[in-house]
Structure formats: C-alpha cells, structure tokens
Amino acid sequence: MIDPVLLRENPDALKLSQRARGDAESLVDDALAADSVRRAAITSFEALRAEQNAFGKRVAQAAPDDKKALVAEVQQLAAQVRAAGVAATEAEQAFTAAATRIANPIIPGVPSGGEENFVTLREVGEVPSFDFEPRDHLEIGELLGAIDMGRGAKVSGARFYFLRGIGARLELALMNMALDRALAAGFIPLITPTLVKPEIMAGTGFLGEHADEVYRLAEDDLYLTGTSEVALAGYHADEILDLTEGPIRYAGWSTCYRREAGSHGKDTRGILRVHQFNKLEMFVYTTPEEAEAEHDRLVAWQEAMLRSLGLSYRVIDVAAGDLGSSAARKFDIEAWVPTQGAFRELTSTSNCTTFQARRLDTRFRTESGKTAPVATLNGTLATTRWLVAILETHQRADGSVTVPEALRPYLGGLELLVPGAV
C-alpha cells in the first residue's frame, strides 16, 4: 500500500507515477477524499470517547441521588461513541480500499509507457551463430529424451510437461548451482509452501489486475503461488525485524503455478510459457535507504549466473506500465533464443520499496527507536525456463548439447548431452 503521508503531502508525485504507468490519476483524488473522511471520523470518535471518559469521572464523583439522573445521559453518550466507532472503522476500510487501488510509486528514472517502452541498459555476450540449421529447444529435448510434452498433456492438459532423464537432471543441476551461489552470497535457503492464504496473496499485490493468472482453491480459500516471493513476503508478516546487521536474504525453492490467462496462442510450443515450473527466488528485507543498492546486487548475481552458463543476454529497465502494481522498478534479463531470433525473459528482479511491507505490516526499528516499514526486493536466480536458452545456445549439429563448464560438477562431470543416452 502507498504511504499515507506521501498521499497527503505530495499527491502530485503519485499522479505523475500513475500517468507514467498509464493508470488513472483520479484514484489519487479518490484516496485523498477517503483519507479526509477517515481522519475526520477518527477525530470525532476520539473526541466523543474523551467526553465519555470525562463524563464517567463526573458520574463517579456525583452524589447517589444525582447519579440516577445522569444514567440517561450516560447511555446516550455510550450509543454515540459506539456509532462513531463504527463510522471510524468503515471510513478506515473505505480508505484502505481506495489506497490499495493505487500502484506503488515508481522510482525516478523508470521509463514511462507500456511493455514495448523498456530501455536496454546493456547487452552482454556474443549472439550464437551456427553453420547448420539450429533446432528449437523442444526438438533438442525430444532427441535427448529430456522433454515429453505429449504425456504432459495426456496427464494434465495443455502447457504441462514431463522432464525426464537428462532433462530432470539438468534442471536439478541448474537449481543446485543457483543454490550454491545464493549460499555463498549469504542467502538463507527455504523450501516454501505453495498454497497461501488470501491475505498473504493480496499483501504481495498479486490479487489486483493480474488476479486472473492465479490458481485458487475455492473450497479451501487458498491460492497456489506463481512464485515463492509470495510465501517469502508473508514469512515475516506482522513482525518487527532486526536489520542492524544488514539485509535479511532468503532463497526460496518452490514449484510455481500460473494460469497464463490471456496468453492463448503465445509460446505454446515447448516449455517457455507453461502452467507449472520450478524456481529459486531471491527475496530480501532491507531498509528503504539501502533498497536501490540491493537491487543492483541482485542483478549482479543474476548476471553472474547467466555469464557462467555461456548465455548471451541483455538487461532492460522495464517501463512503468509493465511493472505490475507492487514494483517501483524492475530490471529484466533476457537471454538470446537462437530459433526465435530474439531475447526472451529469463529473470526479473523488482524493488517493491515499502509497498508490500505496509500491506503485511512488516517493520524494522529505526535508530530513533520507532518502527517503520521495511523495503522488500525479489529476483529469480534460476528457473525451468532457463533450459530453453541453454539447450538452444549450446546445441551441435548432431543434436547433442555441450554442457556449460560451470554446470558440469552438478552433472557428475558430464560434458556432452547425447541423443540416445540414458
């Protein structure tokens, strides 16, 4: 949720952010009006309660005969206090509803516009070229006996798959490599729940405009997570964290589920856009002042992984209209996929500032001793989708695939994936 102080003191900054995102500026005015009503209702309630307390003391000091005459006034005042309390609660709820419709204010420098208005910050590595017609990742995966889409569809439907044999080993190798790097960087590993309560899902901002992408178990009133970010954000809900020793970093390993609503006809071949996949997600709690520097560190760890895997990639500054409601800034890293002749997203990392923490009431104690919302950040360090770029980039004419050197220790020293091998 947005900072109420920012709303009152600098609504123009919020309107500027809304404009950059392509969202309605009128939401800011709606929230301002709701905030005014809320504060007036709270003031009225507190004034009546103070009057009730003072009147109670007067009654206590009154003579026995006078107390009987004051009973009617006591009851009337108590009824007014109850009504004012109900009004204050309703005004608070109305303000929360209005404020939660406003997306996280973007960080200055984020490009305005939609999906196509990103800014490329850098391109790294040489785009692979071949002296043969390259195969796409699914054809390679089928030659290797690594990917089985047909049986995935038979068992679960479209956009499900089996990773088998070397495909399963390759994903586990990738995830373990990422986990080792996360451990070296000071991350605490967690295997997270993949079902969460509505208040946790809403707290991370995933039940807004993208709610149709989330699987829900209506009978249990639980949601399947599309990223372990959700569970990791909820891990410290309603807590006060000690950040005196620096950021708290978690690496969450989980299976992820996405409905991919609205993506019919897009990337339906292979495992690029699927309903279920595995992911190792970095998640950080830090102070708001340290958040932007931490964001750069997350990107650096992601880039180191991609370089070690021999992938060509670019880093983009995602435009405001493509951030989602929680992120104030997002950097995507897109790897080159040879058969598509394009860069495709493999990782993203977001600075959510205090937006999620305000919703989930996660705070830290400042130097003054007061509490304030923490900043939260997240970023992918490895996921199933990476196999697409690895298989296509390192393929050979005979259908075999060279294993990136950094990945070999996680595959028992295997250097080459060969069709027909077990």
C-alpha positions in Angstrom: 0.0 0.0 0.0 1.1 3.6 -0.6 2.4 5.8 2.2 -0.5 7.9 3.5 1.9 10.7 4.4 3.1 10.9 0.8 -0.5 10.9 -0.4 -1.4 13.9 1.8 1.9 15.8 1.3 2.7 15.1 -2.3 -0.3 13.8 -4.2 1.2 15.2 -7.5 4.1 12.7 -7.2 1.6 9.9 -7.1 -0.3 11.3 -10.0 2.9 11.5 -12.0 3.6 7.9 -11.3 0.0 6.9 -12.2 0.4 8.8 -15.5 3.7 7.0 -16.3 2.1 3.7 -15.6 -1.0 4.5 -17.7 -3.2 4.2 -14.7 -6.0 6.6 -13.6 -4.8 9.7 -11.8 -8.3 10.1 -10.3 -7.5 7.2 -8.0 -5.2 9.6 -6.1 -8.1 12.1 -5.6 -10.4 9.3 -4.5 -7.8 8.2 -1.9 -7.3 11.8 -0.7 -11.0 12.2 -0.2 -11.3 8.9 1.6 -8.3 9.9 3.8 -10.0 13.2 4.7 -13.2 11.3 5.7 -11.2 8.8 7.7 -9.3 11.4 9.7 -12.5 13.3 10.4 -14.2 10.1 11.6 -11.3 9.2 13.8 -11.2 12.7 15.3 -14.9 12.6 16.0 -14.6 9.2 17.7 -11.7 10.1 19.8 -13.4 13.4 20.9 -16.6 11.5 21.9 -14.6 8.9 23.7 -12.7 11.6 25.7 -16.0 13.2 26.5 -17.3 9.8 27.7 -14.3 9.3 29.9 -14.7 12.7 31.4 -18.4 12.2 32.0 -17.7 8.8 33.6 -15.5 10.6 36.2 -18.2 13.1 36.8 -20.7 10.3 37.4 -18.3 8.5 39.7 -18.0 11.7 41.8 -21.7 12.6 41.8 -23.9 12.1 44.9 -26.0 8.9 44.9 -29.2 10.8 44.2 -27.7 12.7 41.3 -26.2 9.5 39.6 -29.7 8.3 38.8 -30.4 11.4 36.8 -27.2 11.0 34.8 -27.9 7.4 33.7 -29.9 8.5 30.6 -27.0 10.8 29.5 -24.5 8.0 30.1 -26.5 5.7 27.8 -26.9 8.3 25.2 -23.2 9.2 25.1 -22.3 5.5 25.0 -24.5 5.0 22.0 -22.9 8.0 20.3 -19.4 6.5 21.0 -20.4 3.1 19.5 -21.8 4.8 16.4 -18.7 6.9 16.0 -16.5 3.8 16.4 -18.4 2.0 13.7 -18.2 5.1 11.4 -14.4 5.3 12.0 -14.0 1.6 11.2 -16.0 2.0 8.0 -14.0 5.1 7.0 -10.8 3.2 7.6 -11.9 0.3 5.4 -13.0 2.7 2.7 -9.6 4.5 2.8 -7.8 1.2 2.6 -9.9 0.1 -0.4 -9.2 3.4 -2.2 -5.4 3.4 -1.3 -4.8 -0.2 -2.4 -6.0 0.7 -5.9 -3.0 2.9 -6.3 0.1 1.1 -7.6 3.5 1.5 -6.0 5.0 4.9 -6.9 7.7 4.4 -9.5 11.3 5.3 -8.7 12.5 8.4 -10.7 14.2 7.3 -14.0 11.8 4.5 -14.7 10.7 4.8 -18.4 7.1 5.7 -19.0 4.8 3.7 -21.2 3.9 0.1 -21.7 5.6 -3.3 -22.4 7.4 -2.0 -25.6 8.8 1.1 -24.0 11.6 -0.6 -22.0 15.1 0.8 -22.1 18.1 -1.5 -22.9 20.8 -0.9 -20.3 23.4 -3.3 -21.7 23.9 -6.3 -23.9 26.4 -9.0 -22.8 28.0 -11.9 -24.7 28.1 -12.8 -28.4 24.9 -13.9 -30.0 25.5 -17.5 -31.1 25.7 -18.4 -34.7 25.6 -21.9 -36.3 26.9 -23.4 -39.6 23.7 -25.6 -39.6 20.0 -25.1 -39.2 19.5 -24.8 -35.4 16.8 -26.9 -33.7 14.5 -25.4 -31.2 14.6 -26.5 -27.5 11.7 -28.9 -27.8 13.2 -30.7 -30.8 16.5 -31.0 -29.0 14.8 -32.0 -25.8 12.9 -34.8 -27.6 16.1 -36.0 -29.3 17.7 -36.2 -25.9 14.7 -37.8 -24.3 14.7 -34.8 -21.9 11.2 -33.3 -22.5 7.9 -35.1 -23.0 5.1 -32.6 -23.8 2.8 -35.3 -25.2 2.5 -37.2 -22.0 2.3 -34.0 -20.0 -0.8 -33.0 -22.0 -2.2 -36.5 -21.6 -1.8 -36.4 -17.8 -2.6 -32.7 -17.1 -3.6 -30.9 -20.2 -2.0 -28.2 -22.4 1.1 -26.5 -21.2 2.1 -29.3 -18.9 5.2 -31.5 -19.5 7.5 -34.1 -18.1 11.2 -33.5 -17.7 12.7 -37.0 -17.9 16.2 -38.5 -17.8 18.8 -35.9 -18.5 16.1 -33.2 -18.6 15.3 -33.8 -15.0 19.0 -34.0 -14.1 19.7 -30.7 -16.0 17.0 -28.8 -14.1 18.2 -30.1 -10.7 21.8 -29.3 -11.7 20.8 -25.7 -12.6 18.8 -25.2 -9.4 21.6 -26.6 -7.2 24.2 -24.4 -8.9 22.0 -21.4 -8.2 21.5 -22.5 -4.6 25.3 -22.8 -4.0 25.7 -19.3 -5.4 22.9 -18.0 -3.2 24.5 -19.6 -0.1 27.9 -18.0 -1.0 26.1 -14.6 -1.1 24.6 -15.1 2.3 21.1 -16.2 1.5 19.2 -18.5 3.8 17.6 -21.3 1.9 13.9 -22.0 2.3 11.6 -24.6 0.7 8.3 -22.7 0.8 4.6 -23.5 0.9 3.0 -23.2 -2.5 -0.5 -22.6 -1.0 -1.1 -19.4 0.8 -4.0 -17.5 2.5 -5.8 -14.7 0.6 -4.4 -12.0 2.9 -0.8 -13.1 2.0 -1.6 -13.2 -1.7 -3.3 -9.8 -1.5 -0.5 -8.4 0.6 2.1 -9.0 -2.1 -0.1 -7.3 -4.7 -0.9 -10.4 -6.8 -4.7 -10.1 -6.5 -5.0 -6.9 -8.4 -5.1 -6.6 -12.2 -3.3 -10.0 -12.6 -5.6 -12.0 -10.3 -6.9 -14.0 -13.3 -3.4 -15.5 -13.6 -3.6 -17.1 -10.1 -5.0 -20.5 -9.4 -7.4 -20.5 -6.4 -8.8 -23.5 -4.4 -12.2 -22.0 -3.6 -13.3 -24.8 -1.2 -10.2 -24.2 1.0 -9.9 -20.4 0.3 -6.2 -20.8 -0.6 -4.1 -19.7 -3.6 -1.4 -21.5 -5.5 1.6 -19.3 -5.7 3.2 -18.3 -9.0 6.4 -17.5 -7.3 7.9 -18.2 -3.8 8.1 -14.4 -3.5 4.5 -14.6 -2.1 5.3 -17.0 0.7 8.6 -15.3 1.4 6.9 -11.9 1.7 4.4 -13.4 4.1 7.1 -15.1 6.2 7.7 -12.1 8.4 4.2 -10.6 8.2 3.2 -8.7 11.4 6.8 -8.8 12.7 9.5 -6.3 13.6 12.8 -7.3 12.0 16.3 -6.6 13.3 18.2 -5.1 10.3 21.2 -3.7 12.3 23.4 -6.4 10.8 22.3 -5.6 7.2 19.7 -7.1 4.8 17.9 -10.4 5.6 18.2 -12.5 2.4 16.3 -15.7 1.6 16.5 -18.1 -1.3 13.1 -19.8 -1.8 13.0 -23.1 -3.8 9.4 -23.9 -4.9 7.2 -25.2 -7.6 5.2 -22.3 -9.2 1.8 -22.3 -10.8 0.4 -19.8 -13.3 -2.8 -19.9 -15.3 -1.2 -17.8 -18.1 -4.5 -16.2 -18.7 -4.7 -14.1 -21.8 -1.7 -15.8 -23.4 -3.5 -18.2 -25.7 -1.6 -18.7 -28.9 1.7 -17.3 -27.5 4.7 -19.5 -26.9 2.6 -22.6 -26.8 5.4 -24.8 -28.1 7.8 -26.3 -25.6 8.4 -25.1 -22.0 8.8 -21.4 -22.4 5.4 -20.5 -21.1 3.8 -23.2 -19.0 1.4 -23.7 -16.1 3.9 -25.3 -13.7 7.7 -24.9 -13.2 10.4 -24.8 -10.6 12.2 -21.7 -9.4 14.8 -20.5 -7.0 13.8 -17.0 -5.9 15.9 -14.5 -4.1 14.0 -12.3 -1.6 15.4 -9.5 0.6 14.2 -7.5 3.5 16.2 -4.3 3.9 15.9 -0.6 4.9 14.3 1.7 2.3 17.6 3.7 2.1 19.5 0.5 1.1 16.9 -0.9 -1.3 18.3 0.5 -4.6 21.8 -0.6 -3.9 20.5 -4.1 -3.0 18.5 -4.1 -6.3 21.8 -3.7 -8.2 23.4 -6.5 -6.2 20.5 -8.9 -7.1 21.0 -8.1 -10.8 24.8 -8.7 -10.5 24.2 -12.1 -9.0 21.8 -13.0 -11.8 24.2 -11.8 -14.5 27.0 -13.8 -13.0 24.8 -17.0 -13.3 24.0 -16.2 -17.0 27.6 -15.5 -17.9 28.8 -18.7 -16.3 26.3 -20.6 -18.4 27.6 -19.0 -21.6 24.4 -17.3 -22.5 24.1 -14.1 -24.4 21.7 -11.6 -22.7 20.5 -8.1 -22.3 19.4 -6.2 -19.2 16.4 -3.9 -19.6 14.8 -1.3 -17.4 11.1 -2.2 -17.6 8.7 0.6 -18.4 6.2 1.8 -15.8 3.1 0.3 -17.4 4.7 -3.2 -17.3 5.8 -3.2 -13.7 2.8 -4.7 -12.0 1.3 -2.9 -9.0 4.0 -3.9 -6.5 7.2 -3.0 -8.2 8.6 0.6 -8.1 11.4 -0.5 -10.5 12.1 -3.8 -12.3 15.1 -5.0 -14.3 14.5 -7.9 -16.6 17.4 -10.0 -18.0 16.6 -11.6 -21.4 18.7 -14.3 -22.9 19.1 -14.8 -26.7 17.0 -17.7 -28.0 18.5 -18.6 -31.4 15.5 -20.2 -33.1 13.3 -17.2 -32.2 16.0 -14.7 -33.2 15.1 -12.7 -30.1 15.9 -12.0 -26.5 13.4 -13.7 -24.1 13.0 -13.0 -20.4 14.8 -15.5 -18.1 14.9 -13.4 -14.9 13.4 -10.3 -13.4 14.2 -8.5 -10.2 12.0 -6.0 -8.6 12.4 -3.3 -5.9 9.0 -3.2 -4.2 10.2 -0.5 -1.7 7.8 -0.4 1.3 4.6 -1.3 -0.7 4.3 -5.0 0.3 5.6 -4.4 3.8 2.8 -1.8 4.5 0.2 -4.3 3.5 1.8 -7.1 5.5 2.8 -5.0 8.5 6.5 -5.9 8.3 8.6 -3.3 10.0 12.1 -2.6 11.4 13.3 -0.5 14.3 14.9 2.8 13.2 17.8 4.5 15.0 15.3 6.6 16.8 13.7 3.5 18.3 10.5 4.0 16.2 9.3 1.3 13.8 8.9 1.8 10.0 8.0 -0.4 7.1 10.9 -2.4 5.6 11.7 -2.5 1.9 11.3 -5.8 0.0 13.0 -7.0 -3.2 12.8 -10.2 -5.2 14.6 -11.7 -8.1 14.9 -15.1 -9.9 18.2 -16.9 -9.7 17.2 -20.0 -11.7 14.1 -21.5 -13.2 12.9 -24.2 -15.6 12.7 -21.7 -18.5 16.5 -21.3 -18.5 16.7 -24.8 -20.1 15.3 -23.2 -23.3 18.3 -20.9 -23.7 20.9 -23.5 -22.5 19.7 -26.2 -25.0 19.5 -23.9 -28.0 22.6 -21.9 -27.3 24.9 -24.9 -26.8 23.5 -27.3 -29.4 25.6 -29.1 -32.0 24.7 -30.2 -35.5 24.2 -33.9 -34.5 21.6 -32.9 -31.8 24.0 -33.2 -28.9 24.4 -30.3 -26.5 27.6 -29.1 -24.8 27.2 -28.7 -21.1 28.4 -25.3 -19.8 31.6 -25.8 -17.8 30.1 -24.3 -14.6 27.2 -26.8 -14.7 29.3 -29.9 -15.2 30.1 -30.5 -11.5 26.4 -30.7 -10.8 26.0 -33.4 -13.5 28.8 -35.7 -12.3 31.3 -34.1 -14.7 29.2 -34.7 -17.8 30.4 -32.6 -20.7 28.1 -33.6 -23.5 24.4 -34.5 -23.7 24.0 -37.1 -26.4 20.8 -38.3 -28.1 20.0 -41.9 -27.1 22.0 -41.7 -23.9 20.2 -42.5 -20.6 
